[in-house]
Amino acid sequence: KAGVTQTPRYLIKTRGQQVTLSCSPISGHRSVSWYQQTPGQGLQFLFEYFSETQRNKGNFPGRFSGRQFSNSRSEMNVSTLELGDSALYLCASSAEFREEQYFGPGTRLTVT
Amino acid sequence: EDQVTQSPEALRLQEGESSSLNCSYTVSGLRGLFWYRQDPGKGPEFLFTLYSAGEEKEKERLKATLTKKESFLHITAPKPEDSATYLCAVQGAQKLVFGQGTRLTINP
């Protein structure tokens, strides 16, 4: 079974721009979660989608948004980028809520 | 608020030297405790799920245990390829909360 895939793997953006990251979950998984990982804060939960509905949201500003499509693929958008948004953005999928999550390789975002 | 604290932050061992990593947690209604391994530049790799106090899981040189307040990841006779950051996470009512991780280095 193919694992979780994320595109692009690396991205460099300028302050004020916006960015869209993509995630394809493991086949059959309906839950997709997004995380931000930085050296100082560790892994921080952004949001979780299940069957195209956002079920949970972390403590991030409204500039961070996401969506899930009918095929369970998910996108995450960050608008008006700030330097502090530079991080590794990880997507994880699970078959059902509260089961183990399987992570993708991440998208490394650098904001200059 | 759900919290996870891992100790030590970093640990250096000689090949074959067994040790344990600690994960202390506070959560309202534990629905699962997870251990992950993360190599530099990669996403976390799932290792174990524990659901109730007293439960144990094993995989090769790793063994995870769970009590009501903490979990331990025991590593027996480690090899250099076991070097990685080990992350602990708890699933509460709404979201998965991660600890900061323990960076483990095994010297040959």
gemmi code that builds the backbone of each chain (N, CA, C; Angstrom):
import gemmi

chains = {
    "A": [
        ("LYS", (0.843, -1.180, 0.000), (0.000, 0.000, 0.000), (0.881, 1.233, 0.000)),
        ("ALA", (0.578, 2.185, -0.850), (1.368, 3.403, -0.893), (1.121, 4.203, 0.380)),
        ("GLY", (2.169, 4.923, 0.814), (2.048, 5.721, 2.022), (1.431, 7.074, 1.735)),
        ("VAL", (1.472, 7.937, 2.734), (0.976, 9.299, 2.595), (1.960, 10.098, 1.738)),
        ("THR", (1.446, 10.813, 0.772), (2.314, 11.630, -0.067), (1.968, 13.101, 0.109)),
        ("GLN", (3.001, 13.929, 0.050), (2.816, 15.373, 0.202), (3.569, 16.079, -0.917)),
        ("THR", (2.939, 17.117, -1.447), (3.598, 17.928, -2.466), (3.331, 19.397, -2.200)),
        ("PRO", (4.295, 20.275, -2.514), (5.661, 19.919, -2.882), (6.463, 19.523, -1.659)),
        ("ARG", (7.655, 19.039, -1.829), (8.479, 18.669, -0.694), (9.200, 19.889, -0.113)),
        ("TYR", (9.541, 20.826, -0.952), (10.235, 22.038, -0.514), (9.614, 23.244, -1.198)),
        ("LEU", (9.581, 24.347, -0.453), (8.948, 25.559, -0.953), (9.606, 26.776, -0.327)),
        ("ILE", (9.908, 27.761, -1.146), (10.424, 29.023, -0.632), (9.476, 30.124, -1.067)),
        ("LYS", (8.993, 30.889, -0.099), (8.044, 31.962, -0.372), (8.513, 33.241, 0.311)),
        ("THR", (7.913, 34.336, -0.129), (8.245, 35.649, 0.437), (7.139, 36.080, 1.384)),
        ("ARG", (7.500, 36.830, 2.400), (6.519, 37.379, 3.355), (5.362, 38.029, 2.617)),
        ("GLY", (4.142, 37.777, 3.067), (2.971, 38.369, 2.457), (2.321, 37.496, 1.395)),
        ("GLN", (3.063, 36.558, 0.845), (2.485, 35.667, -0.169), (1.605, 34.614, 0.497)),
        ("GLN", (0.936, 33.831, -0.332), (0.164, 32.718, 0.203), (0.693, 31.421, -0.402)),
        ("VAL", (0.353, 30.304, 0.243), (0.856, 29.021, -0.211), (-0.203, 27.941, -0.006)),
        ("THR", (-0.205, 26.957, -0.897), (-1.106, 25.807, -0.780), (-0.287, 24.534, -0.799)),
        ("LEU", (-0.505, 23.702, 0.202), (0.177, 22.418, 0.303), (-0.837, 21.305, 0.093)),
        ("SER", (-0.364, 20.206, -0.485), (-1.271, 19.119, -0.818), (-0.881, 17.818, -0.128)),
        ("CYS", (-1.883, 17.014, 0.180), (-1.661, 15.743, 0.865), (-2.593, 14.677, 0.299)),
        ("SER", (-2.013, 13.525, -0.047), (-2.826, 12.380, -0.459), (-2.684, 11.291, 0.593)),
        ("PRO", (-3.781, 10.907, 1.247), (-3.690, 9.925, 2.326), (-3.523, 8.509, 1.795)),
        ("ILE", (-3.282, 7.588, 2.715), (-3.226, 6.177, 2.374), (-4.604, 5.764, 1.857)),
        ("SER", (-4.613, 4.936, 0.837), (-5.882, 4.502, 0.260), (-6.782, 3.882, 1.322)),
        ("GLY", (-8.039, 4.368, 1.375), (-8.988, 3.856, 2.361), (-9.058, 4.663, 3.641)),
        ("HIS", (-8.071, 5.509, 3.878), (-8.098, 6.366, 5.069), (-8.977, 7.580, 4.813)),
        ("ARG", (-9.853, 7.888, 5.759), (-10.764, 9.010, 5.573), (-10.429, 10.215, 6.445)),
        ("SER", (-9.559, 10.003, 7.437), (-9.185, 11.098, 8.325), (-7.816, 11.634, 7.938)),
        ("VAL", (-7.723, 12.945, 7.796), (-6.453, 13.604, 7.477), (-6.217, 14.726, 8.487)),
        ("SER", (-5.036, 14.725, 9.074), (-4.664, 15.775, 10.029), (-3.420, 16.495, 9.531)),
        ("TRP", (-3.306, 17.749, 9.913), (-2.140, 18.559, 9.550), (-1.441, 19.041, 10.813)),
        ("TYR", (-0.098, 19.073, 10.741), (0.724, 19.512, 11.865), (1.815, 20.450, 11.363)),
        ("GLN", (2.210, 21.353, 12.254), (3.364, 22.202, 11.998), (4.475, 21.769, 12.940)),
        ("GLN", (5.673, 21.554, 12.415), (6.794, 21.159, 13.264), (7.916, 22.176, 13.152)),
        ("THR", (8.304, 22.734, 14.290), (9.429, 23.655, 14.368), (10.348, 23.210, 15.492)),
        ("PRO", (11.634, 23.588, 15.441), (12.567, 23.166, 16.497), (12.130, 23.658, 17.883)),
        ("GLY", (11.541, 24.840, 17.957), (11.180, 25.394, 19.253), (9.874, 24.871, 19.822)),
        ("GLN", (8.882, 24.660, 18.973), (7.543, 24.280, 19.420), (7.227, 22.803, 19.231)),
        ("GLY", (8.059, 22.088, 18.511), (7.760, 20.686, 18.265), (6.605, 20.538, 17.296)),
        ("LEU", (5.867, 19.440, 17.426), (4.721, 19.155, 16.551), (3.462, 19.786, 17.128)),
        ("GLN", (2.877, 20.692, 16.370), (1.668, 21.383, 16.812), (0.519, 21.034, 15.862)),
        ("PHE", (-0.619, 20.668, 16.433), (-1.791, 20.273, 15.666), (-2.439, 21.490, 15.014)),
        ("LEU", (-2.708, 21.376, 13.710), (-3.379, 22.455, 12.971), (-4.871, 22.186, 12.840)),
        ("PHE", (-5.223, 21.125, 12.159), (-6.630, 20.732, 12.022), (-6.747, 19.311, 11.518)),
        ("GLU", (-7.977, 18.783, 11.653), (-8.279, 17.429, 11.224), (-9.554, 17.437, 10.396)),
        ("TYR", (-9.512, 16.684, 9.303), (-10.677, 16.544, 8.439), (-11.094, 15.087, 8.351)),
        ("PHE", (-12.402, 14.897, 8.278), (-12.955, 13.558, 8.117), (-14.156, 13.678, 7.206)),
        ("SER", (-14.164, 12.915, 6.123), (-15.270, 12.970, 5.159), (-15.627, 14.404, 4.784)),
        ("GLU", (-14.623, 15.174, 4.418), (-14.755, 16.546, 3.907), (-15.173, 17.568, 4.963)),
        ("THR", (-15.250, 17.173, 6.220), (-15.662, 18.083, 7.292), (-14.509, 18.296, 8.269)),
        ("GLN", (-14.309, 19.552, 8.660), (-13.282, 19.826, 9.670), (-13.846, 19.429, 11.021)),
        ("ARG", (-13.167, 18.502, 11.699), (-13.701, 18.026, 12.980), (-13.043, 18.727, 14.158)),
        ("ASN", (-11.755, 19.024, 14.013), (-11.027, 19.667, 15.106), (-10.064, 20.689, 14.544)),
        ("LYS", (-9.788, 21.697, 15.354), (-8.880, 22.757, 14.934), (-7.962, 23.114, 16.084)),
        ("GLY", (-6.689, 23.331, 15.788), (-5.722, 23.737, 16.800), (-5.746, 25.242, 16.995)),
        ("ASN", (-4.806, 25.715, 17.797), (-4.750, 27.134, 18.133), (-3.865, 27.924, 17.174)),
        ("PHE", (-4.283, 28.009, 15.956), (-3.552, 28.770, 14.945), (-4.466, 29.864, 14.406)),
        ("PRO", (-3.860, 30.965, 13.929), (-4.690, 32.064, 13.401), (-5.460, 31.646, 12.152)),
        ("GLY", (-6.444, 32.468, 11.814), (-7.309, 32.187, 10.678), (-6.594, 32.170, 9.336)),
        ("ARG", (-5.333, 32.638, 9.316), (-4.555, 32.602, 8.065), (-4.317, 31.149, 7.616)),
        ("PHE", (-4.427, 30.239, 8.553), (-4.251, 28.820, 8.249), (-5.621, 28.199, 8.004)),
        ("SER", (-5.790, 27.604, 6.860), (-7.066, 26.976, 6.541), (-6.816, 25.695, 5.756)),
        ("GLY", (-7.839, 24.900, 5.658), (-7.678, 23.654, 4.931), (-8.994, 23.198, 4.348)),
        ("ARG", (-8.907, 22.133, 3.597), (-10.114, 21.505, 3.092), (-9.808, 20.064, 2.702)),
        ("GLN", (-10.859, 19.288, 2.574), (-10.701, 17.901, 2.158), (-11.684, 17.621, 1.037)),
        ("PHE", (-11.232, 16.868, 0.074), (-12.049, 16.560, -1.086), (-12.731, 15.199, -0.924)),
        ("SER", (-13.633, 14.903, -1.829), (-14.419, 13.667, -1.713), (-13.542, 12.411, -1.817)),
        ("ASN", (-12.359, 12.533, -2.421), (-11.457, 11.369, -2.507), (-10.485, 11.318, -1.322)),
        ("SER", (-10.774, 12.122, -0.309), (-9.999, 12.222, 0.944), (-8.705, 13.004, 0.819)),
        ("ARG", (-8.308, 13.371, -0.376), (-7.143, 14.232, -0.521), (-7.413, 15.552, 0.183)),
        ("SER", (-6.354, 16.166, 0.715), (-6.534, 17.393, 1.487), (-5.538, 18.456, 1.048)),
        ("GLU", (-5.923, 19.675, 1.208), (-5.043, 20.810, 0.968), (-5.035, 21.708, 2.188)),
        ("MET", (-3.903, 22.364, 2.379), (-3.764, 23.339, 3.452), (-3.289, 24.645, 2.834)),
        ("ASN", (-3.877, 25.737, 3.262), (-3.524, 27.038, 2.721), (-3.075, 27.970, 3.840)),
        ("VAL", (-2.015, 28.691, 3.585), (-1.582, 29.726, 4.524), (-1.522, 31.038, 3.745)),
        ("SER", (-2.276, 32.023, 4.219), (-2.298, 33.311, 3.538), (-1.418, 34.300, 4.296)),
        ("THR", (-1.017, 35.352, 3.634), (-0.214, 36.426, 4.223), (0.922, 35.845, 5.067)),
        ("LEU", (1.806, 35.145, 4.420), (2.887, 34.440, 5.105), (3.744, 35.365, 5.960)),
        ("GLU", (4.141, 34.843, 7.123), (5.049, 35.540, 8.030), (6.319, 34.706, 8.177)),
        ("LEU", (7.397, 35.369, 8.608), (8.671, 34.649, 8.777), (8.512, 33.456, 9.711)),
        ("GLY", (7.694, 33.629, 10.734), (7.480, 32.575, 11.723), (6.731, 31.370, 11.200)),
        ("ASP", (6.233, 31.439, 9.986), (5.530, 30.299, 9.392), (6.502, 29.290, 8.798)),
        ("SER", (7.775, 29.638, 8.763), (8.778, 28.692, 8.257), (8.790, 27.461, 9.152)),
        ("ALA", (8.574, 26.313, 8.559), (8.432, 25.085, 9.347), (8.325, 23.891, 8.411)),
        ("LEU", (8.313, 22.714, 9.026), (7.984, 21.478, 8.309), (6.500, 21.222, 8.541)),
        ("TYR", (5.729, 21.148, 7.469), (4.296, 20.892, 7.576), (4.037, 19.431, 7.238)),
        ("LEU", (3.463, 18.754, 8.209), (3.237, 17.319, 8.099), (1.763, 17.001, 7.979)),
        ("CYS", (1.479, 16.054, 7.124), (0.125, 15.544, 6.957), (0.121, 14.106, 7.454)),
        ("ALA", (-0.954, 13.706, 8.107), (-1.074, 12.336, 8.594), (-2.470, 11.816, 8.303)),
        ("SER", (-2.572, 10.543, 8.002), (-3.890, 9.966, 7.760), (-4.126, 8.775, 8.676)),
        ("SER", (-5.385, 8.526, 8.958), (-5.773, 7.358, 9.741), (-7.090, 6.835, 9.212)),
        ("ALA", (-7.314, 5.553, 9.500), (-8.533, 4.933, 8.993), (-9.755, 5.535, 9.668)),
        ("GLU", (-9.654, 5.708, 10.956), (-10.751, 6.286, 11.721), (-10.158, 7.203, 12.782)),
        ("PHE", (-10.963, 8.010, 13.365), (-10.538, 8.895, 14.441), (-10.013, 8.073, 15.615)),
        ("ARG", (-8.949, 8.552, 16.238), (-8.359, 7.955, 17.427), (-7.580, 6.677, 17.137)),
        ("GLU", (-7.362, 6.384, 15.905), (-6.454, 5.294, 15.579), (-5.112, 5.875, 15.180)),
        ("GLU", (-4.108, 4.998, 15.088), (-2.780, 5.492, 14.800), (-2.748, 6.257, 13.480)),
        ("GLN", (-1.981, 7.335, 13.481), (-1.853, 8.160, 12.295), (-0.540, 7.836, 11.586)),
        ("TYR", (-0.595, 7.855, 10.277), (0.590, 7.597, 9.452), (0.956, 8.889, 8.752)),
        ("PHE", (2.204, 9.267, 8.916), (2.658, 10.568, 8.433), (3.293, 10.502, 7.057)),
        ("GLY", (3.156, 11.612, 6.342), (3.882, 11.800, 5.102), (5.266, 12.360, 5.381)),
        ("PRO", (6.052, 12.593, 4.323), (7.419, 13.087, 4.501), (7.486, 14.569, 4.849)),
        ("GLY", (6.384, 15.276, 4.668), (6.352, 16.685, 5.013), (6.693, 17.615, 3.860)),
        ("THR", (6.287, 18.864, 4.015), (6.677, 19.943, 3.100), (7.477, 20.948, 3.912)),
        ("ARG", (8.707, 21.183, 3.484), (9.556, 22.164, 4.170), (9.294, 23.530, 3.569)),
        ("LEU", (8.663, 24.426, 4.345), (8.342, 25.777, 3.885), (9.322, 26.771, 4.496)),
        ("THR", (9.943, 27.544, 3.653), (10.826, 28.615, 4.111), (10.255, 29.938, 3.644)),
        ("VAL", (10.046, 30.859, 4.593), (9.517, 32.186, 4.276), (10.641, 33.205, 4.451)),
        ("THR", (10.915, 33.958, 3.390), (12.008, 34.937, 3.459), (11.468, 36.369, 3.399)),
    ],
    "B": [
        ("GLU", (-5.748, 21.361, 30.173), (-5.215, 21.160, 28.823), (-4.315, 19.910, 28.810)),
        ("ASP", (-4.447, 19.117, 27.753), (-3.633, 17.909, 27.636), (-2.158, 18.273, 27.476)),
        ("GLN", (-1.291, 17.541, 28.187), (0.146, 17.833, 28.124), (0.959, 16.552, 28.094)),
        ("VAL", (2.077, 16.618, 27.392), (3.006, 15.487, 27.308), (4.419, 16.003, 27.547)),
        ("THR", (5.136, 15.373, 28.463), (6.517, 15.755, 28.755), (7.410, 14.536, 28.593)),
        ("GLN", (8.437, 14.672, 27.759), (9.346, 13.566, 27.528), (10.710, 13.852, 28.151)),
        ("SER", (11.315, 12.808, 28.693), (12.658, 12.950, 29.258), (13.461, 11.679, 29.014)),
        ("PRO", (14.794, 11.813, 28.892), (15.509, 13.078, 28.766), (15.305, 13.705, 27.394)),
        ("GLU", (15.789, 14.947, 27.217), (15.711, 15.590, 25.901), (16.623, 14.895, 24.913)),
        ("ALA", (17.786, 14.491, 25.387), (18.757, 13.805, 24.540), (19.445, 12.719, 25.354)),
        ("LEU", (19.824, 11.649, 24.667), (20.446, 10.508, 25.335), (21.464, 9.875, 24.398)),
        ("ARG", (22.676, 9.723, 24.924), (23.733, 9.060, 24.141), (24.065, 7.739, 24.807)),
        ("LEU", (24.059, 6.666, 24.040), (24.363, 5.341, 24.559), (25.411, 4.672, 23.688)),
        ("GLN", (26.102, 3.732, 24.290), (26.994, 2.886, 23.498), (26.179, 1.738, 22.920)),
        ("GLU", (26.581, 1.235, 21.780), (25.914, 0.089, 21.183), (25.837, -1.031, 22.216)),
        ("GLY", (24.627, -1.599, 22.385), (24.430, -2.679, 23.338), (24.035, -2.236, 24.734)),
        ("GLU", (24.083, -0.916, 24.984), (23.755, -0.389, 26.318), (22.254, -0.094, 26.402)),
        ("SER", (21.523, -0.870, 27.163), (20.064, -0.730, 27.256), (19.673, 0.480, 28.103)),
        ("SER", (18.512, 1.063, 27.822), (18.025, 2.209, 28.586), (16.518, 2.386, 28.357)),
        ("SER", (15.955, 3.411, 28.994), (14.532, 3.696, 28.845), (14.290, 5.177, 28.626)),
        ("LEU", (13.282, 5.473, 27.813), (12.834, 6.839, 27.590), (11.487, 7.000, 28.295)),
        ("ASN", (11.273, 8.199, 28.869), (10.067, 8.425, 29.648), (9.113, 9.388, 28.961)),
        ("CYS", (7.820, 9.143, 29.110), (6.779, 10.034, 28.596), (5.737, 10.197, 29.696)),
        ("SER", (5.674, 11.384, 30.301), (4.666, 11.673, 31.319), (3.536, 12.468, 30.679)),
        ("TYR", (2.315, 12.167, 31.072), (1.201, 12.842, 30.396), (0.074, 13.194, 31.365)),
        ("THR", (-0.654, 14.229, 31.013), (-1.927, 14.544, 31.658), (-2.929, 14.750, 30.533)),
        ("VAL", (-4.020, 14.037, 30.616), (-5.027, 14.109, 29.556), (-6.379, 13.805, 30.158)),
        ("SER", (-7.389, 14.516, 29.691), (-8.739, 14.242, 30.160), (-9.343, 13.179, 29.255)),
        ("GLY", (-9.327, 11.963, 29.742), (-9.906, 10.877, 28.963), (-8.944, 10.347, 27.908)),
        ("LEU", (-7.993, 9.498, 28.349), (-7.006, 8.964, 27.412), (-7.680, 7.981, 26.467)),
        ("ARG", (-7.521, 8.256, 25.190), (-8.084, 7.351, 24.187), (-6.988, 6.568, 23.465)),
        ("GLY", (-5.734, 6.892, 23.780), (-4.628, 6.159, 23.180), (-3.324, 6.903, 23.378)),
        ("LEU", (-2.247, 6.164, 23.568), (-0.912, 6.763, 23.659), (-0.080, 6.136, 22.555)),
        ("PHE", (0.618, 6.978, 21.808), (1.342, 6.531, 20.619), (2.822, 6.855, 20.736)),
        ("TRP", (3.639, 5.947, 20.240), (5.066, 6.195, 20.105), (5.420, 6.230, 18.613)),
        ("TYR", (6.250, 7.226, 18.270), (6.727, 7.382, 16.904), (8.250, 7.530, 16.925)),
        ("ARG", (8.830, 7.171, 15.808), (10.258, 7.401, 15.573), (10.377, 8.394, 14.415)),
        ("GLN", (11.261, 9.390, 14.571), (11.451, 10.350, 13.490), (12.926, 10.504, 13.166)),
        ("ASP", (13.271, 10.260, 11.914), (14.633, 10.480, 11.435), (14.720, 11.884, 10.854)),
        ("PRO", (15.919, 12.475, 10.849), (16.071, 13.866, 10.375), (15.517, 14.068, 8.970)),
        ("GLY", (14.705, 15.119, 8.809), (14.166, 15.448, 7.492), (13.029, 14.563, 7.034)),
        ("LYS", (12.534, 13.675, 7.898), (11.449, 12.763, 7.509), (10.252, 12.920, 8.438)),
        ("GLY", (9.106, 12.375, 8.000), (7.930, 12.384, 8.855), (8.036, 11.301, 9.911)),
        ("PRO", (7.317, 11.458, 11.021), (7.329, 10.432, 12.078), (6.835, 9.085, 11.558)),
        ("GLU", (7.461, 8.026, 12.065), (7.091, 6.660, 11.695), (6.418, 6.001, 12.885)),
        ("PHE", (5.219, 5.482, 12.683), (4.451, 4.870, 13.767), (5.148, 3.627, 14.315)),
        ("LEU", (5.185, 3.545, 15.662), (5.761, 2.374, 16.326), (4.701, 1.571, 17.085)),
        ("PHE", (4.065, 2.207, 18.082), (3.143, 1.494, 18.969), (1.926, 2.341, 19.312)),
        ("THR", (0.837, 1.634, 19.661), (-0.316, 2.240, 20.307), (-0.576, 1.489, 21.600)),
        ("LEU", (-0.803, 2.246, 22.684), (-1.181, 1.659, 23.973), (-2.482, 2.298, 24.402)),
        ("TYR", (-3.399, 1.501, 24.931), (-4.722, 2.043, 25.257), (-5.037, 2.067, 26.746)),
        ("SER", (-4.449, 1.128, 27.519), (-4.825, 1.085, 28.932), (-3.620, 0.731, 29.789)),
        ("ALA", (-3.687, 1.178, 31.055), (-2.600, 0.933, 32.007), (-2.326, -0.561, 32.117)),
        ("GLY", (-1.036, -0.894, 32.118), (-0.646, -2.290, 32.209), (-0.341, -2.922, 30.858)),
        ("GLU", (-0.730, -2.231, 29.798), (-0.517, -2.777, 28.466), (0.945, -2.652, 28.059)),
        ("GLU", (1.444, -3.625, 27.306), (2.812, -3.619, 26.808), (2.800, -4.035, 25.337)),
        ("LYS", (3.724, -3.429, 24.558), (3.878, -3.804, 23.162), (5.367, -3.921, 22.865)),
        ("GLU", (5.727, -4.876, 22.000), (7.134, -5.079, 21.664), (7.326, -5.139, 20.166)),
        ("LYS", (8.504, -4.634, 19.746), (8.876, -4.709, 18.343), (10.392, -4.689, 18.278)),
        ("GLU", (10.953, -5.792, 17.893), (12.415, -5.938, 17.800), (13.050, -5.534, 19.141)),
        ("ARG", (13.878, -4.511, 19.160), (14.595, -4.128, 20.383), (13.808, -3.144, 21.245)),
        ("LEU", (12.605, -2.801, 20.832), (11.802, -1.801, 21.533), (10.633, -2.438, 22.272)),
        ("LYS", (10.367, -1.919, 23.456), (9.212, -2.359, 24.236), (8.586, -1.137, 24.886)),
        ("ALA", (7.284, -0.949, 24.679), (6.569, 0.185, 25.242), (5.628, -0.311, 26.331)),
        ("THR", (5.593, 0.445, 27.457), (4.712, 0.116, 28.562), (3.914, 1.351, 28.943)),
        ("LEU", (2.793, 1.130, 29.632), (1.899, 2.234, 29.978), (1.377, 2.095, 31.394)),
        ("THR", (1.444, 3.224, 32.148), (0.781, 3.301, 33.449), (-0.248, 4.427, 33.341)),
        ("LYS", (-0.887, 4.758, 34.450), (-1.929, 5.787, 34.413), (-1.363, 7.193, 34.199)),
        ("LYS", (-0.050, 7.372, 34.446), (0.514, 8.711, 34.341), (1.687, 8.805, 33.374)),
        ("GLU", (2.244, 7.656, 32.989), (3.413, 7.726, 32.122), (3.572, 6.470, 31.275)),
        ("SER", (4.418, 6.633, 30.277), (4.753, 5.501, 29.423), (6.271, 5.444, 29.303)),
        ("PHE", (6.783, 4.246, 29.146), (8.213, 4.065, 28.960), (8.459, 3.348, 27.636)),
        ("LEU", (9.528, 3.785, 26.981), (9.998, 3.075, 25.798), (11.352, 2.486, 26.167)),
        ("HIS", (11.373, 1.168, 26.332), (12.607, 0.482, 26.700), (13.315, 0.044, 25.433)),
        ("ILE", (14.610, 0.305, 25.386), (15.382, -0.143, 24.231), (16.486, -1.080, 24.734)),
        ("THR", (16.458, -2.285, 24.205), (17.373, -3.332, 24.678), (18.458, -3.569, 23.636)),
        ("ALA", (19.703, -3.541, 24.104), (20.870, -3.790, 23.242), (20.764, -3.010, 21.945)),
        ("PRO", (20.684, -1.680, 22.033), (20.476, -0.883, 20.819), (21.648, -0.946, 19.841)),
        ("LYS", (21.309, -0.663, 18.577), (22.307, -0.612, 17.507), (22.341, 0.822, 16.950)),
        ("PRO", (23.406, 1.184, 16.252), (23.488, 2.551, 15.709), (22.270, 2.952, 14.870)),
        ("GLU", (21.657, 1.997, 14.177), (20.491, 2.329, 13.350), (19.251, 2.683, 14.181)),
        ("ASP", (19.302, 2.503, 15.473), (18.210, 2.926, 16.356), (18.288, 4.410, 16.684)),
        ("SER", (19.355, 5.060, 16.249), (19.505, 6.503, 16.493), (18.396, 7.255, 15.763)),
        ("ALA", (17.675, 8.097, 16.484), (16.535, 8.854, 15.941), (15.941, 9.678, 17.068)),
        ("THR", (14.941, 10.483, 16.741), (14.154, 11.146, 17.772), (12.889, 10.331, 17.995)),
        ("TYR", (12.598, 10.036, 19.251), (11.426, 9.245, 19.599), (10.372, 10.172, 20.200)),
        ("LEU", (9.203, 10.148, 19.598), (8.106, 11.032, 19.984), (6.989, 10.234, 20.643)),
        ("CYS", (6.433, 10.830, 21.694), (5.292, 10.256, 22.382), (4.108, 11.204, 22.150)),
        ("ALA", (2.918, 10.657, 21.965), (1.733, 11.485, 21.749), (0.535, 10.848, 22.439)),
        ("VAL", (-0.356, 11.705, 22.965), (-1.568, 11.198, 23.583), (-2.785, 11.699, 22.812)),
        ("GLN", (-3.738, 10.826, 22.649), (-4.992, 11.168, 21.990), (-6.030, 11.438, 23.061)),
        ("GLY", (-6.454, 12.690, 23.178), (-7.508, 13.029, 24.108), (-8.843, 13.040, 23.386)),
        ("ALA", (-9.728, 13.897, 23.897), (-11.075, 13.935, 23.333), (-11.087, 14.467, 21.908)),
        ("GLN", (-10.127, 15.373, 21.626), (-10.233, 16.044, 20.334), (-9.004, 15.939, 19.456)),
        ("LYS", (-7.838, 15.945, 20.024), (-6.668, 16.005, 19.154), (-5.515, 15.216, 19.740)),
        ("LEU", (-4.528, 14.984, 18.879), (-3.311, 14.297, 19.266), (-2.314, 15.342, 19.749)),
        ("VAL", (-1.785, 15.166, 20.964), (-0.821, 16.104, 21.531), (0.530, 15.404, 21.652)),
        ("PHE", (1.565, 16.023, 21.076), (2.900, 15.433, 21.058), (3.796, 16.021, 22.131)),
        ("GLY", (4.718, 15.204, 22.618), (5.808, 15.695, 23.441), (6.910, 16.245, 22.549)),
        ("GLN", (7.938, 16.819, 23.180), (9.027, 17.432, 22.421), (10.007, 16.402, 21.861)),
        ("GLY", (9.918, 15.175, 22.345), (10.762, 14.120, 21.821), (12.043, 13.903, 22.603)),
        ("THR", (12.612, 12.723, 22.469), (13.929, 12.392, 23.007), (14.829, 12.047, 21.836)),
        ("ARG", (15.942, 12.788, 21.734), (16.897, 12.535, 20.645), (17.884, 11.486, 21.113)),
        ("LEU", (17.811, 10.299, 20.519), (18.630, 9.164, 20.935), (19.773, 8.948, 19.951)),
        ("THR", (20.988, 8.854, 20.483), (22.173, 8.586, 19.657), (22.849, 7.332, 20.187)),
        ("ILE", (23.078, 6.374, 19.301), (23.757, 5.138, 19.666), (25.122, 5.117, 18.994)),
        ("ASN", (26.154, 5.138, 19.802), (27.516, 5.132, 19.274), (28.024, 3.708, 19.084)),
        ("PRO", (28.671, 3.440, 17.941), (29.175, 2.068, 17.687), (30.369, 1.731, 18.578)),
    ],
}
model = gemmi.Model(1)
for chain_id, residues in chains.items():
    chain = gemmi.Chain(chain_id)
    for i, (resn, *xyz) in enumerate(residues, 1):
        res = gemmi.Residue()
        res.name, res.seqid = resn, gemmi.SeqId(i, " ")
        for name, pos in zip(("N", "CA", "C"), xyz):
            atom = gemmi.Atom()
            atom.name, atom.element = name, gemmi.Element(name[0])
            atom.pos, atom.b_iso = gemmi.Position(*pos), 0.0
            res.add_atom(atom)
        chain.add_residue(res)
    model.add_chain(chain)
structure = gemmi.Structure()
structure.add_model(model)
structure.setup_entities()
